[in-house]
Each structure stands twice: as structure tokens, then as C-alpha cells.
Amino acid sequence: MNFIVEPMSDKYNTEIIDIFNFYIENSFAAYFENKLPYQFFNKFIEMTKGYPAYAILSKETERVIGFCFLQPYSPLPVFKETAEVTYFIEKSETGKGIGKEVLDLLESEGKKLGIKYLLASISSHNEQSIRFHNKYGFTECGRFHNVGKKKSNNFDVVWMEKEII
């Protein structure tokens, strides 16, 4: 492992939002159209309360190179065994196995919480993410056609699922 994880905290606010904003501006990986203010970090903290949420740091430089978390799929108790997975890794650090390792970490931590199913919501234009999830055991379980529009381009929202029990 060429990285370490630290619990997501205000200490990493700026770096995490900068990484997220890169994907907002340069891809379909994040569904927002415009950069977010640093205060949006508080939303991540709120969304992940009681769930694993981490800043990913380079072992060499201790610089934040990504973040990952689980969040409830739904606030309704009948869905307590299902969580949605999110990870964003600095573009220059992708393809190095970090995504797989943090997915393994989130699966392990999720199991400790009684999570049995992971869901991923992915833009149809984010083919790299769809391939990643397919490679690591997720299957497409639903698709909402043309429900999103970003940069004047319509896209589907692809839902993928993985059983982790």
C-alpha cells in the first residue's frame, strides 16, 4: 500500500473539495455542474455520519490524494443493510490499485456495520468507473435513461450493486 487512510475530518476539507471540484469540472464522475465551496465538505460529514469515511494520503508526502466513504442508501430502517459507496482519487493517482484497496477497506468496514449490499451510482459517460465496478464484482442492476444533463450532454444514471456478505 502506497497510501494511508485517515478518518475524514475538517483537517482535510480543502484538499478533498479540490479533488471533488476537479471531477466536477472535468468529468461526469461528479453530478454537480459547477465547483462547490469548501463549506460543502460539511455535507460529506453529515452524509457519512456513523459510516466509514476516509481521506486517502500518500505515504511518501502525506498529501491528500483522494477520499472515500459509505453513506446510507436510504434513511429508512428497512434499508439499513445497504450502503452507497463513493470514492474519488486524484487523476494522477488512478490506475495504481488505490481504488481496489479502498473498496476492500470500505467493504470490510461496512460488514462490521452489518452492511450486506453496496450500491454505486455512476454516470453512463463515466465508462472507467463502470469497468472498475464490473471488474470488482458489481453488476448493473438499473439504469435511468437520460435523466441527467451536464455540459449540454444527457447521460444515464447507472446503478450497480454488489453483495458483500
N, CA, C and O of each residue as an XYZ file, in Angstrom:
660
protein
N       0.844     -1.188      0.000
C       0.000      0.000      0.000
C       0.879      1.237      0.000
O       1.702      1.424      0.897
N       0.705      2.080     -1.005
C       1.470      3.321     -1.088
C       0.687      4.499     -0.532
O       0.980      5.654     -0.840
N      -0.303      4.199      0.284
C      -1.110      5.267      0.856
C      -1.542      4.866      2.254
O      -1.447      3.703      2.646
N      -2.015      5.846      2.992
C      -2.601      5.616      4.301
C      -3.984      6.263      4.296
O      -4.250      7.169      3.507
N      -4.842      5.801      5.163
C      -6.158      6.433      5.286
C      -6.281      7.025      6.684
O      -5.803      6.469      7.672
N      -6.924      8.144      6.720
C      -7.215      8.839      7.972
C      -8.713      9.123      7.988
O      -9.299      9.363      6.932
N      -9.340      9.100      9.147
C     -10.760      9.460      9.183
C     -10.976     10.836      8.550
O     -10.210     11.770      8.788
N     -12.025     10.942      7.748
C     -12.342     12.216      7.100
C     -12.671     13.233      8.189
O     -13.536     13.000      9.033
N     -11.971     14.356      8.156
C     -12.204     15.405      9.145
C     -11.933     16.756      8.507
O     -11.423     16.849      7.390
N     -12.290     17.803      9.246
C     -12.089     19.172      8.745
C     -10.640     19.441      8.362
O     -10.361     20.322      7.549
N      -9.736     18.696      8.934
C      -8.309     18.847      8.624
C      -8.046     18.707      7.120
O      -7.108     19.303      6.590
N      -8.886     17.910      6.436
C      -8.681     17.614      5.015
C      -9.711     18.289      4.114
O      -9.801     17.968      2.929
N     -10.472     19.204      4.653
C     -11.553     19.884      3.948
C     -11.117     20.405      2.579
O     -11.694     20.024      1.561
N     -10.121     21.257      2.547
C      -9.712     21.926      1.308
C      -9.263     20.929      0.252
O      -9.685     21.016     -0.901
N      -8.419     19.991      0.628
C      -7.885     19.036     -0.343
C      -8.982     18.142     -0.907
O      -8.995     17.853     -2.104
N      -9.893     17.708     -0.061
C     -10.985     16.842     -0.522
C     -11.896     17.588     -1.480
O     -12.258     17.054     -2.529
N     -12.269     18.804     -1.142
C     -13.138     19.575     -2.040
C     -12.399     19.918     -3.326
O     -13.018     19.946     -4.390
N     -11.103     20.180     -3.266
C     -10.349     20.437     -4.504
C     -10.381     19.220     -5.430
O     -10.557     19.366     -6.640
N     -10.212     18.036     -4.875
C     -10.273     16.812     -5.697
C     -11.671     16.649     -6.276
O     -11.820     16.370     -7.466
N     -12.690     16.817     -5.451
C     -14.068     16.700     -5.926
C     -14.351     17.729     -7.012
O     -14.971     17.406     -8.025
N     -13.903     18.961     -6.811
C     -14.127     20.013     -7.812
C     -13.435     19.707     -9.130
O     -13.954     20.057    -10.189
N     -12.268     19.058     -9.089
C     -11.610     18.662    -10.338
C     -12.548     17.760    -11.142
O     -12.712     17.947    -12.348
N     -13.155     16.790    -10.475
C     -14.050     15.867    -11.180
C     -15.348     16.546    -11.606
O     -15.927     16.179    -12.629
N     -15.806     17.517    -10.849
C     -16.983     18.285    -11.265
C     -16.690     19.000    -12.580
O     -17.491     18.952    -13.514
N     -15.545     19.658    -12.646
C     -15.215     20.473    -13.822
C     -14.737     19.669    -15.029
O     -14.859     20.133    -16.163
N     -14.201     18.485    -14.805
C     -13.519     17.775    -15.890
C     -14.093     16.416    -16.251
O     -13.498     15.695    -17.051
N     -15.226     16.049    -15.686
C     -15.740     14.713    -15.952
C     -17.229     14.646    -15.649
O     -17.860     15.637    -15.282
N     -17.759     13.461    -15.814
C     -19.132     13.168    -15.434
C     -19.166     12.325    -14.156
O     -20.225     11.818    -13.784
N     -18.035     12.170    -13.487
C     -17.959     11.354    -12.274
C     -18.736     11.986    -11.119
O     -19.322     11.276    -10.302
N     -18.739     13.309    -11.052
C     -19.494     14.025    -10.018
C     -20.663     14.718    -10.715
O     -20.493     15.329    -11.770
N     -21.822     14.622    -10.132
C     -23.026     15.102    -10.805
C     -23.228     16.618    -10.773
O     -24.112     17.120    -11.467
N     -22.468     17.340    -10.018
C     -22.606     18.800     -9.999
C     -22.034     19.396    -11.279
O     -21.152     18.807    -11.904
N     -22.541     20.575    -11.672
C     -22.025     21.241    -12.875
C     -20.966     22.290    -12.561
O     -20.081     22.546    -13.377
N     -21.055     22.893    -11.389
C     -20.141     23.970    -11.028
C     -19.394     23.640     -9.747
O     -19.889     22.919     -8.881
N     -18.183     24.190     -9.649
C     -17.361     23.976     -8.457
C     -18.163     24.287     -7.196
O     -19.041     25.149     -7.193
N     -17.841     23.573     -6.143
C     -18.511     23.754     -4.863
C     -17.618     24.524     -3.903
O     -16.394     24.426     -3.988
N     -18.207     25.286     -2.994
C     -17.411     25.979     -1.982
C     -16.882     24.973     -0.959
O     -17.411     23.870     -0.822
N     -15.842     25.371     -0.253
C     -15.246     24.478      0.738
C     -16.226     24.090      1.842
O     -16.051     23.057      2.487
N     -17.241     24.896      2.062
C     -18.240     24.583      3.082
C     -19.028     23.322      2.736
O     -19.642     22.720      3.617
N     -19.019     22.916      1.473
C     -19.744     21.695      1.083
C     -19.173     20.477      1.800
O     -19.859     19.465      1.944
N     -17.943     20.564      2.244
C     -17.332     19.456      2.979
C     -18.216     19.024      4.143
O     -18.299     17.837      4.457
N     -18.874     19.989      4.780
C     -19.760     19.669      5.907
C     -20.873     18.720      5.487
O     -21.340     17.920      6.297
N     -21.304     18.798      4.234
C     -22.324     17.890      3.717
C     -21.782     16.458      3.689
O     -22.497     15.518      4.036
N     -20.514     16.291      3.275
C     -19.903     14.956      3.301
C     -19.910     14.390      4.714
O     -20.243     13.224      4.921
N     -19.543     15.216      5.681
C     -19.514     14.772      7.085
C     -20.924     14.380      7.536
O     -21.107     13.358      8.199
N     -21.901     15.183      7.181
C     -23.287     14.904      7.553
C     -23.782     13.619      6.892
O     -24.417     12.796      7.551
N     -23.504     13.436      5.608
C     -23.975     12.268      4.852
C     -23.385     10.968      5.378
O     -24.016      9.915      5.279
N     -22.187     11.032      5.934
C     -21.464      9.817      6.308
C     -21.490      9.533      7.807
O     -20.803      8.626      8.276
N     -22.260     10.284      8.547
C     -22.293     10.110     10.000
C     -22.619      8.652     10.345
O     -23.638      8.113      9.914
N     -21.744      8.032     11.122
C     -21.924      6.649     11.529
C     -21.411      5.634     10.514
O     -21.533      4.429     10.735
N     -20.844      6.097      9.417
C     -20.322      5.225      8.362
C     -18.841      5.520      8.154
O     -18.373      6.603      8.506
N     -18.101      4.578      7.589
C     -16.682      4.830      7.340
C     -16.499      5.908      6.267
O     -17.136      5.875      5.214
N     -15.621      6.854      6.561
C     -15.304      7.938      5.635
C     -13.840      8.310      5.859
O     -13.428      8.597      6.983
N     -13.062      8.304      4.783
C     -11.617      8.469      4.919
C     -11.030      9.444      3.909
O     -11.490      9.549      2.771
N     -10.006     10.150      4.356
C      -9.103     10.852      3.448
C      -8.012      9.844      3.097
O      -7.560      9.088      3.957
N      -7.594      9.833      1.843
C      -6.530      8.943      1.380
C      -5.286      9.797      1.192
O      -5.300     10.765      0.432
N      -4.205      9.437      1.885
C      -2.986     10.232      1.848
C      -1.832      9.431      1.258
O      -1.720      8.226      1.480
N      -0.987     10.109      0.511
C       0.234      9.496      0.006
C       1.129      9.155      1.192
O       1.311      9.980      2.087
N       1.685      7.953      1.206
C       2.603      7.561      2.277
C       3.861      8.419      2.257
O       4.401      8.773      3.305
N       4.318      8.747      1.065
C       5.573      9.496      0.920
C       5.432     10.947      1.350
O       6.261     11.462      2.099
N       4.371     11.609      0.870
C       4.263     13.051      1.085
C       3.205     13.448      2.116
O       3.152     14.600      2.548
N       2.368     12.490      2.506
C       1.233     12.739      3.397
C       0.246     13.743      2.806
O      -0.552     14.340      3.529
N       0.306     13.924      1.490
C      -0.615     14.787      0.765
C      -1.897     14.003      0.480
O      -1.843     12.809      0.187
N      -3.043     14.670      0.566
C      -4.313     14.017      0.274
C      -4.377     13.728     -1.221
O      -4.223     14.625     -2.050
N      -4.610     12.449     -1.550
C      -4.697     12.045     -2.955
C      -6.079     11.479     -3.288
O      -6.311     11.007     -4.400
N      -6.983     11.529     -2.326
C      -8.335     11.064     -2.587
C      -9.154     10.973     -1.319
O      -8.695     11.314     -0.229
N     -10.370     10.507     -1.487
C     -11.240     10.281     -0.338
C     -12.248      9.200     -0.713
O     -12.504      8.944     -1.889
N     -12.810      8.578      0.310
C     -13.781      7.509      0.082
C     -14.716      7.438      1.271
O     -14.364      7.814      2.389
N     -15.921      6.945      1.004
C     -16.861      6.775      2.106
C     -18.030      5.890      1.711
O     -18.305      5.654      0.535
N     -18.701      5.412      2.743
C     -20.011      4.799      2.601
C     -21.021      5.776      3.168
O     -20.723      6.555      4.074
N     -22.202      5.719      2.624
C     -23.312      6.504      3.154
C     -24.567      5.657      3.067
O     -24.627      4.725      2.265
N     -25.572      5.965      3.877
C     -26.792      5.166      3.792
C     -27.411      5.293      2.407
O     -27.423      6.376      1.822
N     -27.918      4.199      1.892
C     -28.667      4.252      0.637
C     -29.960      5.032      0.853
O     -30.373      5.818      0.000
N     -30.586      4.808      1.985
C     -31.840      5.458      2.340
C     -31.868      5.616      3.859
O     -31.295      4.793      4.573
N     -32.521      6.652      4.360
C     -32.620      6.805      5.816
C     -33.643      5.856      6.448
O     -33.710      5.748      7.672
N     -34.431      5.175      5.630
C     -35.447      4.277      6.174
C     -34.790      3.028      6.761
O     -33.906      2.445      6.132
N     -35.204      2.615      7.943
C     -34.586      1.463      8.617
C     -34.616      0.170      7.810
O     -33.745     -0.680      7.997
N     -35.585     -0.005      6.923
C     -35.676     -1.250      6.163
C     -34.517     -1.400      5.175
O     -34.314     -2.482      4.623
N     -33.757     -0.324      4.946
C     -32.614     -0.364      4.035
C     -31.274     -0.300      4.774
O     -30.252      0.030      4.173
N     -31.271     -0.614      6.071
C     -30.067     -0.449      6.884
C     -28.916     -1.359      6.477
O     -27.773     -1.099      6.854
N     -29.184     -2.415      5.721
C     -28.125     -3.330      5.287
C     -27.537     -2.943      3.936
O     -26.726     -3.678      3.373
N     -27.943     -1.795      3.420
C     -27.497     -1.341      2.104
C     -26.843      0.033      2.235
O     -27.383      0.934      2.878
N     -25.677      0.176      1.617
C     -24.971      1.454      1.641
C     -24.528      1.811      0.225
O     -24.344      0.943     -0.628
N     -24.363      3.098      0.004
C     -23.843      3.590     -1.266
C     -22.366      3.912     -1.087
O     -21.965      4.501     -0.084
N     -21.572      3.526     -2.059
C     -20.127      3.704     -1.994
C     -19.709      4.893     -2.868
O     -20.259      5.118     -3.946
N     -18.733      5.634     -2.377
C     -18.190      6.777     -3.124
C     -16.688      6.817     -2.922
O     -16.197      6.628     -1.809
N     -15.958      7.064     -4.005
C     -14.524      7.308     -3.907
C     -14.098      8.182     -5.067
O     -14.555      8.012     -6.197
N     -13.225      9.109     -4.772
C     -12.620      9.979     -5.774
C     -11.130     10.003     -5.489
O     -10.700     10.317     -4.380
N     -10.356      9.670     -6.500
C      -8.907      9.614     -6.361
C      -8.297     10.585     -7.356
O      -8.684     10.625     -8.524
N      -7.349     11.357     -6.883
C      -6.673     12.334     -7.741
C      -6.304     11.683     -9.073
O      -5.779     10.570     -9.101
N      -6.578     12.372    -10.159
C      -6.386     11.821    -11.506
C      -4.998     11.204    -11.684
O      -4.877     10.126    -12.266
N      -3.964     11.862    -11.199
C      -2.593     11.357    -11.377
C      -2.328     10.084    -10.582
O      -1.315      9.421    -10.806
N      -3.216      9.732     -9.661
C      -3.028      8.551     -8.813
C      -3.911      7.372     -9.233
O      -3.832      6.298     -8.636
N      -4.748      7.565    -10.253
C      -5.608      6.463    -10.683
C      -4.785      5.419    -11.430
O      -3.717      5.713    -11.967
N      -5.297      4.213    -11.452
C      -4.616      3.124    -12.148
C      -3.479      2.498    -11.356
O      -2.701      1.717    -11.903
N      -3.375      2.831    -10.080
C      -2.296      2.317     -9.234
C      -2.792      1.319     -8.187
O      -2.033      0.913     -7.307
N      -4.055      0.925     -8.281
C      -4.599     -0.041     -7.336
C      -5.223      0.565     -6.091
O      -5.724     -0.162     -5.233
N      -5.201      1.873     -5.981
C      -5.756      2.520     -4.786
C      -7.256      2.281     -4.695
O      -7.775      1.990     -3.618
N      -7.955      2.402     -5.821
C      -9.408      2.205     -5.826
C      -9.796      0.839     -5.293
O     -10.711      0.734     -4.476
N      -9.130     -0.192     -5.733
C      -9.422     -1.556     -5.272
C      -9.156     -1.688     -3.777
O      -9.945     -2.292     -3.050
N      -8.053     -1.127     -3.325
C      -7.730     -1.241     -1.895
C      -8.722     -0.490     -1.016
O      -9.097     -0.982      0.049
N      -9.156      0.701     -1.448
C     -10.131      1.417     -0.617
C     -11.507      0.771     -0.713
O     -12.277      0.815      0.246
N     -11.826      0.173     -1.858
C     -13.073     -0.593     -1.951
C     -13.033     -1.752     -0.966
O     -14.008     -1.991     -0.254
N     -11.915     -2.476     -0.916
C     -11.777     -3.575      0.053
C     -11.944     -3.067      1.477
O     -12.613     -3.704      2.291
N     -11.345     -1.932      1.780
C     -11.460     -1.338      3.114
C     -12.911     -1.003      3.427
O     -13.406     -1.336      4.504
N     -13.597     -0.346      2.495
C     -14.987      0.036      2.733
C     -15.881     -1.202      2.882
O     -16.805     -1.208      3.695
N     -15.608     -2.238      2.102
C     -16.372     -3.480      2.247
C     -16.170     -4.064      3.646
O     -17.133     -4.451      4.308
N     -14.927     -4.125      4.085
C     -14.614     -4.673      5.398
C     -15.278     -3.863      6.505
O     -15.889     -4.427      7.413
N     -15.161     -2.567      6.430
C     -15.772     -1.695      7.445
C     -17.296     -1.772      7.379
O     -17.971     -1.742      8.407
N     -17.827     -1.872      6.168
C     -19.269     -1.996      6.009
C     -19.805     -3.265      6.646
O     -20.846     -3.247      7.303
N     -19.089     -4.372      6.451
C     -19.516     -5.646      7.052
C     -19.611     -5.527      8.566
O     -20.522     -6.080      9.182
N     -18.671     -4.806      9.164
C     -18.690     -4.616     10.621
C     -19.955     -3.881     11.075
O     -20.405     -4.042     12.209
N     -20.517     -3.076     10.177
C     -21.740     -2.319     10.484
C     -23.008     -3.088     10.112
O     -24.120     -2.594     10.301
N     -22.832     -4.297      9.582
C     -23.984     -5.078      9.166
C     -24.435     -4.807      7.739
O     -25.517     -5.230      7.332
N     -23.602     -4.099      6.980
C     -23.917     -3.834      5.576
C     -23.726     -5.123      4.781
O     -22.713     -5.808      4.924
N     -24.700     -5.441      3.953
C     -24.630     -6.647      3.127
C     -24.614     -6.343      1.635
O     -24.254     -7.195      0.822
N     -25.008     -5.127      1.283
C     -25.099     -4.760     -0.127
C     -24.533     -3.366     -0.337
O     -24.834     -2.437      0.413
N     -23.707     -3.233     -1.371
C     -23.179     -1.931     -1.761
C     -23.794     -1.527     -3.086
O     -23.976     -2.356     -3.978
N     -24.108     -0.269     -3.206
C     -24.621      0.299     -4.443
C     -23.677      1.395     -4.912
O     -23.049      2.078     -4.104
N     -23.585      1.553     -6.229
C     -22.812      2.638     -6.821
C     -23.673      3.301     -7.881
O     -24.238      2.624     -8.740
N     -23.776      4.614     -7.824
C     -24.494      5.413     -8.811
C     -23.448      6.035     -9.723
O     -22.585      6.783     -9.263
N     -23.523      5.722    -11.036
C     -22.455      6.105    -11.960
C     -23.060      6.709    -13.222
O     -24.034      6.185    -13.764
N     -22.487      7.800    -13.683
C     -22.893      8.376    -14.966
C     -22.513      7.421    -16.095
O     -21.444      6.811    -16.071
N     -23.394      7.300    -17.079
C     -23.102      6.442    -18.230
C     -21.890      6.934    -19.015
O     -21.287      6.166    -19.765
N     -21.527      8.203    -18.851
C     -20.334      8.738    -19.510
C     -19.053      8.428    -18.746
O     -17.960      8.718    -19.231
N     -19.173      7.849    -17.568
C     -18.006      7.502    -16.754
C     -17.682      6.020    -16.962
O     -17.827      5.203    -16.053
N     -17.248      5.700    -18.162
C     -17.001      4.307    -18.535
C     -15.896      3.669    -17.699
O     -15.938      2.468    -17.433
N     -14.913      4.455    -17.285
C     -13.836      3.931    -16.450
C     -14.394      3.398    -15.129
O     -13.980      2.335    -14.668
N     -15.320      4.120    -14.526
C     -15.911      3.679    -13.267
C     -16.780      2.441    -13.470
O     -16.771      1.535    -12.637
N     -17.516      2.397    -14.551
C     -18.343      1.219    -14.828
C     -17.445     -0.009    -14.990
O     -17.752     -1.070    -14.447
N     -16.350      0.121    -15.724
C     -15.410     -1.004    -15.885
C     -14.817     -1.411    -14.545
O     -14.722     -2.600    -14.241
N     -14.413     -0.419    -13.736
C     -13.844     -0.697    -12.416
C     -14.821     -1.518    -11.581
O     -14.447     -2.548    -11.019
N     -16.054     -1.071    -11.499
C     -17.032     -1.762    -10.668
C     -17.335     -3.160    -11.204
O     -17.487     -4.101    -10.425
N     -17.421     -3.300    -12.507
C     -17.608     -4.640    -13.092
C     -16.453     -5.558    -12.714
O     -16.662     -6.710    -12.335
N     -15.248     -5.044    -12.818
C     -14.053     -5.843    -12.527
C     -14.047     -6.348    -11.090
O     -13.547     -7.440    -10.819
N     -14.599     -5.562    -10.167
C     -14.530     -5.917     -8.757
C     -15.869     -6.370     -8.178
O     -16.170     -6.129     -7.008
N     -16.663     -7.028     -9.018
C     -17.802     -7.763     -8.508
C     -19.157     -7.075     -8.520
O     -20.145     -7.666     -8.086
N     -19.228     -5.861     -8.997
C     -20.514     -5.183     -9.095
C     -21.191     -5.581    -10.404
O     -20.527     -5.859    -11.403
N     -22.500     -5.604    -10.384
C     -23.258     -5.836    -11.609
C     -24.272     -4.711    -11.775
O     -24.771     -4.151    -10.799
N     -24.562     -4.397    -13.022
C     -25.562     -3.370    -13.280
C     -26.919     -3.901    -12.846
O     -27.300     -5.018    -13.196
N     -27.643     -3.098    -12.083
C     -28.947     -3.526    -11.587
C     -30.057     -2.557    -11.979
O     -31.231     -2.809    -11.707
N     -29.691     -1.462    -12.609
C     -30.696     -0.498    -13.029
C     -30.073      0.637    -13.811
O     -28.887      0.937    -13.671
N     -30.889      1.261    -14.634
C     -30.411      2.378    -15.450
C     -31.588      3.326    -15.677
O     -32.654      2.938    -16.155
N     -31.348      4.570    -15.317
C     -32.334      5.611    -15.590
C     -31.843      6.371    -16.816
O     -30.823      7.059    -16.762
N     -32.571      6.243    -17.915
C     -32.130      6.770    -19.206
C     -32.317      8.285    -19.311
O     -33.398      8.816    -19.056
N     -31.237      8.960    -19.692
C     -31.251     10.398    -19.996
C     -31.823     11.262    -18.873
O     -32.456     12.283    -19.145
N     -31.613     10.874    -17.628
C     -32.158     11.660    -16.516
C     -31.223     12.787    -16.085
O     -31.633     13.685    -15.350
N     -29.961     12.746    -16.540
C     -29.015     13.795    -16.188
C     -28.590     14.579    -17.410
O     -28.578     14.067    -18.529
N     -28.240     15.837    -17.171
C     -27.715     16.676    -18.251
C     -26.624     17.554    -17.662
O     -26.867     18.351    -16.755
N     -25.428     17.395    -18.189
C     -24.278     18.147    -17.712
C     -23.482     18.576    -18.934
O     -23.267     17.785    -19.852
N     -23.048     19.825    -18.945
C     -22.281     20.348    -20.083
C     -23.025     20.105    -21.395
O     -22.420     19.766    -22.412
N     -24.332     20.283    -21.357
C     -25.224     20.103    -22.517
C     -25.274     18.674    -23.023
O     -25.738     18.440    -24.139
N     -24.811     17.708    -22.235
C     -24.839     16.297    -22.622
C     -25.754     15.521    -21.679
O     -25.579     15.534    -20.461
N     -26.723     14.853    -22.269
C     -27.578     13.980    -21.473
C     -26.794     12.732    -21.103
O     -25.908     12.298    -21.839
N     -27.132     12.159    -19.949
C     -26.500     10.905    -19.554
C     -27.475     10.069    -18.746
O     -28.412     10.580    -18.132
N     -27.224      8.768    -18.767
C     -27.983      7.830    -17.935
C     -27.325      7.760    -16.565
O     -26.126      8.004    -16.429
N     -28.105      7.432    -15.570
C     -27.554      7.080    -14.271
C     -27.608      5.558    -14.185
O     -28.678      4.952    -14.231
N     -26.432      4.962    -14.058
C     -26.293      3.512    -13.990
C     -26.137      3.128    -12.525
O     -25.257      3.638    -11.833
N     -26.993      2.231    -12.058
C     -26.873      1.719    -10.703
C     -26.236      0.352    -10.770
O     -26.648     -0.510    -11.546
N     -25.211      0.167     -9.930
C     -24.533     -1.126     -9.848
C     -24.592     -1.595     -8.405
O     -24.620     -0.782     -7.481
N     -24.610     -2.920     -8.212
C     -24.739     -3.471     -6.865
C     -23.726     -4.601     -6.668
O     -23.264     -5.242     -7.613
N     -23.407     -4.807     -5.385
C     -22.522     -5.904     -5.016
C     -22.957     -6.426     -3.665
O     -23.172     -5.652     -2.732
N     -23.088     -7.734     -3.557
C     -23.388     -8.370     -2.287
C     -22.059     -8.643     -1.591
O     -21.154     -9.218     -2.197
N     -21.927     -8.239     -0.321
C     -20.652     -8.373      0.370
C     -20.715     -9.300      1.581
O     -19.791     -9.314      2.395
N     -21.780    -10.065      1.708
C     -21.905    -10.960      2.874
C     -21.051    -12.203      2.691
O     -21.027    -13.070      3.565
